[in-house]
Amino acid sequence: MPTPELTPPEAARWAARAGLPLADDRHAAVAVTADHIQAVVSVLRELDLLETPPAFTFHPYEENDRVTS
């Protein structure tokens, strides 16, 4: 489900709420950047990772030590 674009005033409000007040000339740039990040994250959320093993199960030395004929 797509989220509505973040407006510059909303970006300023969210930044202030997080304790990061923005200069007036930065509101639009922060809104555009936040929208881009949201778009990237939304694509990652769609990935099916149920059969992906956790990183700690990968043992590169064991994989590379196998000798094939």
C-alpha positions as CSV (number, residue, x, y, z in Angstrom):
1,M,0.0,0.0,0.0
2,P,1.6,3.3,-1.1
3,T,2.0,6.0,1.5
4,P,1.2,9.6,0.7
5,E,4.1,11.9,0.0
6,L,5.5,13.8,2.9
7,T,4.9,17.5,2.6
8,P,7.6,20.0,3.7
9,P,5.5,21.2,6.7
10,E,5.0,17.6,7.8
11,A,8.8,17.0,7.5
12,A,9.4,20.0,9.6
13,R,6.9,18.8,12.2
14,W,8.3,15.3,12.3
15,A,11.9,16.7,12.6
16,A,10.9,19.0,15.4
17,R,9.1,16.1,17.2
18,A,12.4,14.1,17.0
19,G,14.3,17.0,18.5
20,L,15.9,18.0,15.1
21,P,14.6,21.5,14.2
22,L,15.2,22.4,10.6
23,A,15.9,25.7,8.9
24,D,13.0,26.8,6.7
25,D,15.0,26.3,3.6
26,R,15.6,22.6,4.4
27,H,12.0,21.4,4.7
28,A,11.5,20.6,1.1
29,A,14.8,18.7,0.7
30,V,14.1,16.7,3.8
31,A,10.6,15.8,2.6
32,V,12.0,14.6,-0.8
33,T,14.8,12.6,0.9
34,A,12.3,11.0,3.4
35,D,10.0,10.0,0.5
36,H,12.9,8.4,-1.3
37,I,13.9,6.4,1.7
38,Q,10.3,5.3,2.2
39,A,10.2,4.1,-1.4
40,V,13.3,2.0,-1.0
41,V,12.2,0.6,2.3
42,S,8.8,-0.3,0.9
43,V,10.5,-2.4,-1.8
44,L,12.6,-4.2,0.8
45,R,9.5,-4.9,2.8
46,E,8.0,-6.7,-0.2
47,L,10.8,-9.3,-0.3
48,D,10.0,-12.8,0.9
49,L,12.9,-13.7,3.2
50,L,11.3,-16.6,5.0
51,E,13.7,-19.1,3.5
52,T,16.8,-16.9,3.8
53,P,19.0,-18.3,6.6
54,P,20.5,-15.8,9.1
55,A,24.0,-14.5,8.3
56,F,25.5,-16.4,11.2
57,T,24.8,-19.7,9.4
58,F,27.2,-18.8,6.5
59,H,30.7,-20.2,7.0
60,P,32.8,-19.1,4.1
61,Y,35.9,-21.2,5.0
62,E,33.9,-24.4,5.1
63,E,32.3,-23.5,1.8
64,N,35.7,-22.8,0.1
65,D,37.6,-25.7,1.7
66,R,35.6,-28.2,-0.3
67,V,37.7,-29.9,-2.9
68,T,35.9,-30.9,-6.1
69,S,37.3,-33.4,-8.6
